Amino acid sequence: MPLYLLLLLPLATSFESTVAPYLKKNCAMCHNTRKQEGSVNLLQFQSAKDVTAKRDIWETVLRKIETGEMPPAPMPKPPAAQSKQVTDWVETHFAAIDKNTKPDPGRVTARRLNRMEYNNTIRDLLGIDFKPADDFPSDDSGYGFDNIGDVLSLSPILMEKYLNAAEQISRKAINTEPLPASTKISFGANRMKGRFANYLEITHNFPSPGIYELQGSVSGPKAGGPEWKTPLRFSLDGGTPVSIETTMGTDRPRNSTHRAIISSPGIHKVRIEFDETLIPNAKEEVNDKTINNFVMLMDRLEIRGPFEPFRNIPASQKQLIPCAATEPGCEQKVLSTLARKAWRRPITEPELASITRVATRAREAGDTFEQSIQAAMQAILVSPNFLFRVERATRKPGPDGLEAITDIELASRLSYFLWSSTPDETLLSLAERNQLRKPGILEAQVKRMIADPKADALADGFAGQWLEFRNLDIVRPDPERFPTWNPQLKSAMQEETRRFFLDLTRNNTSILNMIDARYTYLNETLAKHYGIPGVTGQDFRKVILPDGKRGGILSMASVLTVSSYATRTSPVLRGKWVLENVLNAPPPPPPPDVQLLDEKTVGTKMSMREQLKLHRSNPTCASCHARMDVLGFGLENYDAIGAWRNKDGAFDLDSSGTLPSGETFSGPEQLKKILAANPKPFADCFAEKLLTFALGRGVERSDRLNLAAIVKAASLQQYKLQTFILEIVKSAPFQKRRPEAPKS
């Protein structure tokens, strides 16, 4: 029956005529006053009002009827039309309640930057290649993600790390290191391996830009006779050689010196040589036994300097300090620009005055102008305005009774959602001019940001935690059972899933490809692991799959490995993973006294399927395992690191199953087709996970109407991934907040 017709029916009458008889016939034998499976008595519900009072129970009932889990086998299944009438009534009843409920977009706790966000923010704020947060303690997670405000605490140890990081960052962004004194270092040829007569080639770490003297010495053990001249050639980093004429012909070494300008500090390759045609056997390797066979030898290279050293100014410093220290107002200009970008908002005059006082005191203590800017930068980076994303002001509620966040706050929500980093100048400028919500602007910005390479963070931060492929960094498969496991294979597994998700995001294709795609991203290492021919080299490329063994996240080695034990597969873990991350129906925690499998018999005396059948004979375990195990068995053709197999130890694999809905499958390809044929559970799951990540808080009941609207809009666009993102960005939970409760 269409929902709009059900809305016209009196709810009490509809419950009594439709739902109550259904419960009595199909559910009462297990959920009555005397026998309450799952601590639920469904006969207590006599009216629509009773359903409203116990909504949590009925949301579970609704899901179990829709998935076919209730009534469980071997009980007879009621006619599908009757089940549909009941689920329609429940959905309509809840929709009517929600429609008359005051909207509540929730409130988000002030969120500390997590480690990924901190590193990305420093990168985009200052343009330096430095990841100080790698040294921070691990972030706590909530609801599956490490950007949840409620769990991102600030310990004394972390505060100390912030202070140290701010100092290191300021030194890398602004170079105030003292200029080095001139030194001399010699590189003799007598200890060099792979030595040849006519040249020496070394690498040297030049401490500073400046002028250096490169002196080469040529000796001649058998030299003699009249003097003659030959050029010595000096080159840096394989560049064009510079020739210096050298006089030869005596027994003592002869030197030539080249004054070279080193424009950037660091490691450079230096080569000095003379014409190999002067020595008939120049291409022979020189060693202790053959040294007297050569009439001339390149003997030594000496590096002296730097002379007239000059300070290397990094690009970050040029960007931060675009004016001269003597220029009026330069200090305020530098600090106001830095603080605005670091704090992701315009700063006030009192705030600027406070920051400037830090720099002034540093200069009064004898620091240079650049050092005083470093001191002020450290103050900016340890401020709560940088470390936390705080939405401060209380505003007048709108007609809907909700507070709209400011454009500035919206810019930060958007950038940390898509980039896990600070807003760029384009986004921040639009927000400052209150133009972000103007027609077409927000959507254009979302598309621009998704196209930016910084949106890789959505795969690393969101997909990496949702699909759990970040956990590959901590798994340790048994090397005796899985000798092909190595760091290269692990990295390839992660990269496949990461690139696959980014392909969906940037090309705006359907999320249903995650269930059953006919392509993936492979390099030679992973293709060999999968048994797919024709892929060579370590570069990843899009590969059309030859058959249905692979395709989608359920057949990716990253997912299959993190949902296995170190020594074997686990249909339970894999089934649980599917329920949590695909079907949005996580099982309850196991009881504390759950009996473990006998590891010694798995694959030898008994197959995994037989072991779990015994496990399900325990009534306490049966209800949950009936859902989990069947999904896991559908993936048993993949071993504990995702390679295809046809046997479980000594036993032939049986990867068939019957879902609670009554649908049957044989193998992963058929299981994926069943899941793809009913896309709504996966779309609901994806929307909830993505909204949780975007908001930095757990999804609440008040968010369900918004989630339903997001999924509905996406369904009209074939579940394209960017539609989910855009609908979340436009939603009330993302753009508004619940007014703060009045203080008593």
VOGU-3710 file (C-alpha; in Angstrom, 3 decimals, decimal comma):
1> mplylllllp> 0,000/0,000/0,000  1,453/3,427/-0,896  2,682/5,461/2,048  0,465/8,426/1,286  -2,616/6,192/1,585  -1,411/4,751/4,848  -1,030/8,257/6,186  -4,783/8,702/5,717  -5,601/5,691/7,916  -6,223/6,086/11,645
11> latsfestva> -3,002/4,787/13,177  -4,691/2,887/16,032  -7,064/1,065/13,674  -4,268/0,243/11,275  -2,145/-1,194/14,063  -4,972/-3,295/15,389  -6,013/-4,593/11,993  -2,583/-5,011/10,381  0,278/-5,215/12,850  -1,262/-6,919/15,884
21> pylkkncamc> -2,534/-10,007/13,957  0,868/-10,311/12,241  2,680/-10,290/15,584  0,326/-12,816/17,119  0,698/-15,250/14,236  4,411/-14,885/13,399  6,236/-13,520/16,430  4,369/-14,377/19,636  5,770/-17,885/19,959  9,230/-16,437/20,806
31> hntrkqegsv> 8,388/-12,940/22,055  5,591/-13,319/24,615  5,148/-12,669/28,299  6,621/-16,012/29,302  9,276/-16,461/26,625  11,055/-13,246/25,772  13,782/-13,949/23,212  16,214/-11,043/23,237  14,332/-9,689/26,278  11,518/-8,570/23,979
41> nllqfqsakd> 7,801/-9,201/24,523  5,963/-8,102/21,379  2,555/-8,935/22,823  2,868/-5,937/25,149  2,199/-3,672/22,169  -1,537/-3,050/21,927  -1,666/0,282/20,117  0,269/2,793/18,065  0,954/4,704/21,272  2,796/1,673/22,665
51> vtakrdiwet> 4,944/1,553/19,530  5,839/5,229/19,924  6,907/4,674/23,534  9,345/1,871/22,565  10,678/3,140/19,266  14,108/1,540/19,734  12,566/-1,908/19,882  10,424/-1,265/16,834  13,282/0,032/14,757  15,002/-3,292/15,398
61> vlrkietgem> 11,803/-5,198/14,596  11,446/-3,225/11,382  14,983/-4,056/10,272  14,629/-7,741/11,110  11,371/-8,071/9,171  12,814/-6,195/6,174  15,905/-8,410/6,060  13,941/-11,593/6,591  15,657/-12,369/9,891  12,292/-12,533/11,653
71> ppapmpkppa> 10,701/-14,928/12,011  13,889/-17,028/11,958  14,302/-20,402/10,297  12,890/-22,998/10,517  9,731/-21,028/11,264  7,540/-20,554/8,168  7,921/-17,206/6,434  4,771/-15,040/6,295  3,618/-13,855/2,858  5,785/-11,018/1,602
81> aqskqvtdwv> 2,724/-8,786/1,101  1,808/-9,086/4,781  5,342/-8,261/5,900  5,319/-5,276/3,546  2,067/-3,990/5,068  3,583/-4,160/8,545  6,870/-2,450/7,595  4,959/0,235/5,660  2,817/0,918/8,702  5,837/1,209/11,015
91> ethfaaidkn> 7,724/3,481/8,609  4,662/5,672/8,093  4,029/5,873/11,820  7,580/6,986/12,519  7,513/9,417/9,589  4,391/11,048/11,021  6,060/11,376/14,420  9,231/12,816/12,899  7,282/15,266/10,771  5,728/16,780/13,884
101> tkpdpgrvta> 8,969/16,710/15,878  10,970/19,903/16,178  14,101/19,562/13,992  17,334/19,097/15,899  20,647/19,288/14,017  22,538/18,629/17,248  25,601/20,397/18,577  29,205/19,509/17,886  31,801/19,502/20,643  34,817/21,728/20,048
111> rrlnrmeynn> 37,087/19,470/18,032  40,808/19,199/18,545  42,768/18,673/15,339  43,682/15,010/15,074  47,125/13,957/13,881  46,222/13,813/10,205  44,469/17,181/10,350  47,396/18,756/12,202  49,957/17,577/9,636  47,801/18,619/6,682
121> tirdllgidf> 47,075/22,009/8,232  50,786/22,735/8,775  51,515/21,654/5,205  48,869/23,942/3,713  49,440/26,807/6,131  53,207/27,097/5,682  54,074/25,017/2,627  56,720/22,942/4,439  57,330/19,232/4,054  57,148/18,279/7,723
131> kpaddfpsdd> 54,839/15,986/9,691  55,292/16,843/13,368  52,098/15,030/14,431  53,686/11,682/13,563  55,366/12,023/16,965  52,083/12,715/18,810  50,210/10,053/20,818  47,611/8,117/18,820  44,171/9,703/18,598  41,233/7,984/20,256
141> sgygfdnigd> 38,367/6,870/18,011  34,609/7,047/18,406  31,903/5,704/16,071  34,726/4,288/13,917  36,582/7,570/13,304  39,369/9,542/14,955  37,904/13,008/14,277  35,074/12,753/16,831  35,089/15,796/19,102  33,848/13,943/22,191
151> vlslspilme> 36,883/11,615/22,322  39,682/13,961/21,200  41,046/14,836/24,624  44,114/16,962/25,381  46,586/15,349/27,767  49,613/17,051/29,395  51,896/14,880/27,250  50,153/16,022/24,084  50,383/19,667/25,162  54,121/19,226/25,598
161> kylnaaeqis> 54,286/17,731/22,115  52,416/20,760/20,755  54,979/23,120/22,327  57,896/21,164/20,855  56,195/20,915/17,468  55,529/24,664/17,327  59,226/25,335/17,926  60,316/22,880/15,232  57,753/24,213/12,755  58,865/27,825/13,252
171> rkainteplp> 62,497/26,851/12,637  61,662/25,020/9,444  59,401/27,796/8,151  61,845/30,617/8,961  65,587/30,017/8,749  67,433/31,786/11,561  70,225/29,229/12,021  73,706/30,774/12,484  75,924/30,801/9,416  78,571/28,037/9,478
181> astkisfgan> 82,280/28,697/9,778  84,595/27,756/6,939  85,933/24,186/7,139  88,153/21,869/5,105  87,540/18,203/4,312  89,593/15,865/2,139  88,473/12,808/0,226  91,401/10,510/-0,498  91,255/7,952/-3,262  93,296/5,274/-1,520
191> rmkgrfanyl> 90,321/3,895/0,448  87,688/4,229/-2,254  86,120/1,108/-3,747  85,457/0,934/-7,443  88,232/3,475/-8,084  89,327/4,428/-11,566  92,464/6,301/-12,523  91,155/9,426/-14,191  88,331/10,585/-11,899  86,972/10,839/-8,374
201> eithnfpspg> 83,254/11,204/-7,615  81,896/11,839/-4,131  78,777/13,170/-2,422  79,050/15,908/0,186  76,567/17,628/2,481  77,137/21,348/2,002  75,987/23,069/5,222  75,111/26,439/3,727  74,820/28,315/0,455  78,014/30,164/-0,440
211> iyelqgsvsg> 81,279/29,956/-2,316  83,317/26,766/-1,920  86,779/25,821/-3,191  87,043/22,426/-4,864  90,675/21,360/-5,158  91,757/18,303/-7,118  95,169/16,653/-6,890  96,762/14,497/-9,582  99,733/12,296/-8,730  102,012/10,457/-11,077
221> pkaggpewkt> 103,924/7,485/-9,626  105,763/7,028/-12,906  105,610/10,610/-14,053  108,723/12,366/-15,214  110,199/14,236/-18,095  109,282/17,692/-19,285  106,290/19,566/-17,913  103,097/19,673/-19,946  99,584/20,966/-19,453  96,201/19,234/-19,335
231> plrfsldggt> 92,717/20,386/-18,184  91,035/19,113/-15,019  87,221/19,147/-15,236  85,001/19,912/-12,197  81,233/19,256/-12,232  78,371/19,461/-9,729  75,337/17,152/-9,790  76,085/15,994/-13,319  76,062/19,528/-14,735  78,311/21,042/-17,403
241> pvsiettmgt> 81,995/20,576/-16,365  84,294/23,555/-15,759  87,841/23,030/-17,086  90,917/24,271/-15,155  94,336/23,966/-16,849  96,887/21,984/-14,781  100,642/21,558/-15,255  101,878/17,952/-15,194  105,154/16,121/-15,622  106,779/15,860/-12,156
251> drprnsthra> 106,647/13,230/-9,449  104,849/15,355/-6,856  101,054/15,869/-7,008  99,762/18,871/-8,901  96,674/20,747/-7,748  93,934/22,735/-9,455  91,225/24,713/-7,640  87,755/25,661/-8,789  85,662/28,204/-6,866  82,045/26,987/-7,106
261> iisspgihkv> 78,843/28,662/-5,967  76,530/26,357/-4,009  73,098/27,962/-4,130  71,225/25,470/-1,954  72,446/23,554/1,100  72,299/19,796/1,311  73,826/16,836/-0,472  75,461/17,459/-3,860  77,525/15,193/-6,111  81,028/16,456/-6,961
271> riefdetlip> 83,151/14,973/-9,756  86,699/15,813/-10,841  88,395/14,160/-13,821  91,008/14,454/-16,523  91,019/13,105/-20,076  91,069/9,303/-19,935  92,906/9,174/-23,277  96,043/10,305/-21,434  96,181/6,855/-19,793  95,962/3,818/-22,079
281> nakeevndkt> 94,536/1,627/-19,304  92,326/4,257/-17,629  89,219/2,030/-17,672  90,901/-0,623/-15,533  89,939/-0,616/-11,856  92,654/0,691/-9,549  93,572/-1,285/-6,449  96,581/-1,757/-4,204  98,199/-4,239/-6,591  97,644/-2,247/-9,760
291> innfvmlmdr> 98,319/1,296/-8,511  101,861/1,365/-9,921  100,575/0,381/-13,365  99,226/3,898/-13,978  101,328/6,811/-15,113  98,768/9,316/-13,730  96,163/9,046/-10,982  93,414/11,311/-9,692  94,568/11,212/-6,095  92,522/13,525/-3,829
301> leirgpfepf> 89,597/15,946/-3,699  89,465/18,671/-1,069  86,464/20,875/-0,280  86,961/24,152/1,602  84,298/26,632/2,617  81,844/28,128/2,718  83,441/31,476/1,942  81,053/34,435/1,948  78,165/32,213/3,133  74,686/33,503/2,728
311> rnipasqkql> 71,491/32,353/4,446  69,146/30,082/2,552  65,673/31,615/2,601  63,024/28,869/2,263  59,929/29,503/0,163  57,803/29,432/3,321  59,783/32,335/4,767  59,421/34,392/1,605  55,676/33,808/1,727  55,401/34,593/5,447
321> ipcaatepgc> 57,605/37,686/5,412  56,987/39,514/2,122  58,193/42,854/3,516  61,436/44,245/4,939  61,868/44,449/8,708  62,430/48,193/8,394  59,171/48,721/6,517  56,555/50,426/8,745  53,814/47,992/9,787  55,650/44,908/8,462
331> eqkvlstlar> 55,402/43,048/11,762  51,635/43,572/12,088  51,144/42,654/8,440  53,053/39,366/8,834  51,401/38,337/12,098  47,840/39,285/11,168  48,095/37,333/7,903  49,552/34,286/9,645  47,045/34,314/12,511  44,084/34,708/10,145
341> kawrrpitep> 45,120/31,644/8,166  46,129/29,606/11,207  42,971/30,400/13,169  40,796/30,077/10,061  39,023/33,390/10,646  39,677/37,141/10,807  41,431/38,128/14,023  40,463/41,014/16,281  42,577/44,035/17,155  43,113/42,862/20,759
351> elasitrvat> 44,230/39,441/19,478  46,720/41,049/17,079  48,030/43,282/19,851  48,560/40,252/22,082  50,465/38,358/19,375  52,557/41,422/18,532  53,592/41,791/22,187  55,187/38,338/21,993  57,331/39,447/19,062  58,183/42,763/20,745
361> rareagdtfe> 59,383/41,044/23,909  61,524/38,682/21,841  63,253/41,629/20,144  63,740/43,377/23,477  65,512/40,213/24,659  67,961/40,504/21,756  66,305/38,424/19,023  66,435/39,431/15,380  63,269/40,392/13,502  62,991/36,881/12,014
371> qsiqaamqai> 63,482/35,272/15,428  60,755/37,474/16,902  58,381/36,308/14,167  59,298/32,732/15,080  58,366/33,408/18,705  55,006/34,881/17,708  54,385/31,967/15,332  54,889/29,521/18,187  52,303/31,409/20,236  49,853/31,241/17,340
381> lvspnflfrv> 50,373/27,484/16,881  49,821/26,556/20,540  46,709/28,705/20,861  43,340/26,926/21,261  42,276/28,968/18,226  44,635/26,805/16,148  44,490/23,479/17,973  40,690/23,394/18,224  37,876/24,054/15,792  35,599/26,116/17,987
391> eratrkpgpd> 32,222/27,488/16,923  31,899/30,239/19,482  29,145/32,773/19,058  25,546/32,265/20,122  23,203/33,599/17,474  19,565/34,425/17,256  17,646/31,314/16,120  15,930/31,404/12,747  12,249/30,720/12,023  12,902/26,989/12,449
401> gleaitdiel> 14,258/27,589/15,944  17,804/26,629/14,899  21,060/28,543/14,789  22,812/28,745/11,436  26,588/28,514/11,702  28,496/31,406/10,132  30,066/31,222/6,696  33,474/31,191/8,417  32,481/28,149/10,456  30,961/26,519/7,388
411> asrlsyflws> 34,240/26,992/5,508  36,132/25,116/8,234  33,544/22,342/8,386  33,807/21,960/4,632  37,601/21,974/4,419  38,115/19,529/7,269  35,431/17,268/5,786  36,919/17,072/2,291  40,595/17,914/2,893  41,198/17,182/6,586
421> stpdetllsl> 42,913/20,550/6,479  42,455/24,290/6,780  40,402/26,363/4,299  42,432/27,779/1,430  42,393/31,452/0,504  39,547/31,034/-2,009  37,251/29,383/0,523  38,190/31,695/3,395  37,733/34,845/1,301  34,282/33,761/0,153
431> aernqlrkpg> 33,335/33,047/3,759  34,609/36,399/4,984  32,412/38,135/2,395  29,414/35,929/3,399  29,118/34,605/-0,146  29,519/30,898/0,557  25,772/30,245/0,739  24,851/32,275/-2,337  23,152/30,247/-5,113  25,593/27,942/-6,850
441> ileaqvkrmi> 28,640/29,025/-4,840  28,680/26,224/-2,287  28,162/23,503/-4,871  30,901/24,981/-7,072  33,290/25,043/-4,125  32,543/21,428/-3,239  33,293/20,330/-6,797  36,470/22,428/-6,886  37,650/20,932/-3,609  36,928/17,351/-4,692
451> adpkadalad> 39,024/17,921/-7,832  41,942/19,227/-5,737  44,695/16,709/-4,839  44,093/17,588/-1,188  40,835/15,623/-1,438  42,984/12,485/-1,298  42,495/12,987/2,444  38,893/11,802/2,038  40,221/8,403/1,009  42,959/8,336/3,629
461> gfagqwlefr> 40,838/9,662/6,500  37,270/8,571/5,788  37,581/5,468/3,592  40,734/4,317/5,378  38,816/4,081/8,651  35,395/3,061/7,332  36,820/0,233/5,204  39,560/-0,307/7,804  42,425/-0,593/5,312  44,466/1,695/7,570
471> nldivrpdpe> 44,526/-1,257/9,993  46,801/-3,147/7,606  49,648/-1,236/9,243  49,146/-3,245/12,430  48,123/-6,702/11,174  50,747/-9,439/11,252  49,760/-12,505/9,177  51,611/-15,681/10,136  54,739/-15,742/7,899  54,872/-19,551/7,890
481> rfptwnpqlk> 51,317/-19,903/6,608  51,466/-16,859/4,344  55,060/-16,521/3,069  54,061/-14,098/0,277  53,062/-11,432/2,816  55,549/-8,537/2,794  55,545/-4,715/3,063  55,194/-4,327/-0,709  52,077/-6,502/-0,824  50,569/-4,720/2,175
491> samqeetrrf> 51,169/-1,340/0,570  49,644/-2,535/-2,706  46,522/-3,754/-0,890  46,034/-0,349/0,717  46,661/1,487/-2,522  44,109/-0,573/-4,459  41,284/0,337/-2,073  42,436/3,939/-1,785  42,600/4,488/-5,554  39,302/2,710/-6,093
501> fldltrnnts> 37,553/5,060/-3,655  39,227/8,137/-5,154  38,116/7,018/-8,625  34,501/6,898/-7,440  34,855/10,301/-5,781  36,597/12,240/-8,542  34,645/10,664/-11,407  31,357/10,908/-9,485  30,262/7,341/-10,123  27,838/5,206/-8,163
511> ilnmidaryt> 28,763/3,889/-4,737  27,180/0,591/-5,826  30,438/-0,071/-7,672  31,846/-0,746/-4,224  29,640/-3,827/-4,070  30,194/-5,349/-7,502  32,513/-3,448/-9,862  34,041/-5,034/-12,931  37,323/-3,172/-12,554  39,904/-2,340/-9,918
521> ylnetlakhy> 43,360/-0,759/-9,556  46,371/-3,072/-9,621  50,118/-3,172/-9,960  52,204/-6,237/-10,728  52,578/-7,223/-7,057  48,849/-7,265/-6,339  47,880/-8,695/-9,742  50,202/-11,642/-9,096  48,613/-12,104/-5,670  45,180/-12,161/-7,330
531> gipgvtgqdf> 46,312/-14,440/-10,162  45,467/-11,827/-12,827  47,888/-11,913/-15,792  49,105/-9,095/-18,003  49,896/-6,472/-15,350  53,595/-5,563/-15,187  55,507/-2,933/-13,262  54,821/-1,316/-9,914  52,723/1,591/-11,208  49,014/1,229/-10,460
541> rkvilpdgkr> 46,560/1,286/-13,321  42,858/0,625/-13,861  42,329/-3,021/-14,818  39,174/-4,607/-16,244  38,646/-7,819/-14,309  38,517/-11,105/-16,251  35,798/-12,735/-14,128  33,600/-12,302/-11,074  36,113/-13,557/-8,531  37,177/-9,971/-7,901
551> ggilsmasvl> 35,350/-6,673/-7,991  34,183/-4,379/-5,216  35,373/-3,978/-1,664  34,273/-7,434/-0,476  36,883/-9,119/-2,677  39,720/-6,659/-2,002  42,666/-8,125/-0,153  42,789/-5,158/2,229  39,273/-5,827/3,545  39,735/-9,596/3,571
561> tvssyatrts> 43,003/-9,350/5,525  41,784/-6,977/8,245  38,736/-9,209/8,755  40,821/-12,348/9,315  43,004/-13,756/12,042  46,774/-14,008/11,695  46,584/-17,734/11,026  43,240/-18,296/9,301  40,078/-16,791/7,902  37,070/-16,062/10,074
571> pvlrgkwvle> 33,555/-16,177/8,602  32,413/-14,563/11,850  34,760/-11,571/11,559  34,015/-11,155/7,874  30,266/-11,482/8,394  30,454/-8,934/11,204  32,448/-6,604/8,923  29,752/-6,831/6,231  26,952/-6,208/8,722  28,710/-3,152/10,173
581> nvlnappppp> 30,184/-1,569/7,051  27,843/-2,616/4,233  24,413/-3,446/5,638  24,321/-0,964/8,538  23,127/-3,696/10,906  25,920/-4,251/13,449  25,445/-7,238/15,742  25,508/-6,832/19,526  28,756/-7,605/21,411  29,343/-11,294/22,117
591> ppdvqlldek> 28,539/-12,608/25,591  31,527/-12,649/27,985  31,559/-16,444/28,305  31,482/-17,173/24,563  33,149/-20,483/23,679  36,086/-20,174/21,263  36,716/-22,442/18,297  39,164/-25,300/18,602  42,001/-23,946/16,443  43,778/-27,298/16,201
601> tvgtkmsmre> 40,874/-28,980/14,419  40,128/-26,224/11,863  41,065/-27,463/8,392  42,321/-30,814/9,687  39,695/-32,788/11,583  36,817/-30,484/10,791  36,028/-27,743/8,271  35,325/-24,207/9,393  31,694/-24,608/8,387  31,303/-27,667/10,607
611> qlklhrsnpt> 33,004/-25,916/13,531  30,650/-22,958/13,320  27,635/-25,212/12,948  28,484/-26,639/16,362  28,968/-23,111/17,659  25,484/-22,103/16,474  23,938/-24,991/18,334  24,319/-22,816/21,426  21,015/-20,844/21,569  22,863/-17,839/23,002
621> cascharmdv> 25,033/-17,656/19,901  22,570/-18,760/17,256  20,622/-15,549/16,645  23,622/-13,394/15,798  25,664/-16,082/14,065  22,779/-16,951/11,765  23,268/-13,498/10,222  27,053/-13,216/10,392  28,237/-16,658/9,449  26,305/-16,972/6,198
631> lgfglenyda> 27,819/-13,708/4,903  31,292/-14,802/5,964  30,928/-18,186/4,284  30,239/-16,406/1,020  33,786/-15,000/1,223  35,552/-18,218/2,244  37,121/-18,628/-1,206  39,598/-15,948/-0,104  42,301/-16,928/2,375  43,430/-14,802/5,315
641> igawrnkdga> 45,400/-12,418/3,057  42,832/-12,365/0,244  44,299/-14,913/-2,182  41,842/-17,189/-3,994  41,570/-20,782/-2,806  39,346/-23,802/-3,335  40,152/-25,758/-0,180  40,062/-25,086/3,549  43,039/-27,164/4,635  42,138/-30,723/3,705
651> fdldssgtlp> 38,484/-29,946/2,987  36,776/-28,689/-0,164  35,316/-25,248/0,363  31,582/-24,714/0,500  30,943/-20,996/0,000  27,186/-21,313/-0,460  24,533/-20,001/1,868  20,963/-18,931/2,451  20,328/-15,422/3,720  17,597/-14,700/6,304
661> sgetfsgpeq> 15,528/-13,280/3,444  15,496/-16,751/1,851  17,840/-15,783/-1,026  20,511/-18,360/-1,797  23,981/-17,992/-3,281  26,977/-20,060/-4,173  30,242/-18,176/-3,923  31,205/-14,514/-3,617  30,052/-13,478/-7,081  26,439/-14,484/-6,408
671> lkkilaanpk> 26,539/-13,002/-2,896  27,637/-9,635/-4,308  24,844/-9,694/-6,865  22,257/-10,229/-4,120  23,645/-7,328/-2,085  23,785/-5,065/-5,139  20,168/-5,884/-6,060  18,963/-4,229/-2,836  21,079/-1,060/-2,644  19,212/0,809/0,101
681> pfadcfaekl> 20,896/-0,836/3,136  24,330/-0,052/1,705  23,295/3,493/0,767  21,943/4,017/4,289  25,172/2,697/5,744  27,374/4,851/3,506  25,346/7,985/4,243  25,500/7,413/8,003  29,248/6,754/7,981  29,959/9,783/5,788
691> ltfalgrgve> 27,737/12,079/7,880  29,458/10,893/11,066  32,861/11,723/9,568  31,662/15,069/8,193  30,156/16,218/11,500  32,766/14,814/13,862  30,040/13,334/16,058  27,871/10,250/16,231  24,612/10,152/14,295  21,581/10,612/16,539
701> rsdrlnlaai> 17,919/9,769/16,118  17,222/13,407/15,256  19,478/13,005/12,203  17,427/10,201/10,664  15,075/12,394/8,664  18,069/14,178/7,184  19,772/10,872/6,444  16,643/9,608/4,697  16,540/12,778/2,593  20,227/12,398/1,691
711> vkaaslqqyk> 19,752/8,795/0,569  16,564/9,670/-1,329  18,318/12,452/-3,255  21,241/10,135/-4,020  18,917/7,384/-5,263  17,492/9,804/-7,833  21,078/10,288/-9,099  21,933/6,568/-9,283  23,673/6,815/-5,899  26,533/8,915/-7,262
721> lqtfileivk> 29,134/9,574/-4,610  29,338/13,355/-5,037  25,571/13,546/-4,527  26,020/12,140/-1,020  28,715/14,730/-0,327  26,669/17,644/-1,665  23,522/16,607/0,180  25,446/16,296/3,440  27,010/19,728/2,957  23,555/21,241/2,317
731> sapfqkrrpe> 21,898/19,410/5,215  20,737/20,999/8,463  23,159/19,017/10,673  26,078/20,345/8,610  24,920/23,961/8,343  23,003/24,504/11,577  23,064/23,664/15,244  20,783/23,325/18,201  20,615/26,506/20,317  22,435/26,230/23,596
741> apks> 20,205/25,446/26,554  19,522/28,480/28,781  21,764/28,653/31,823  19,924/28,157/35,084
//
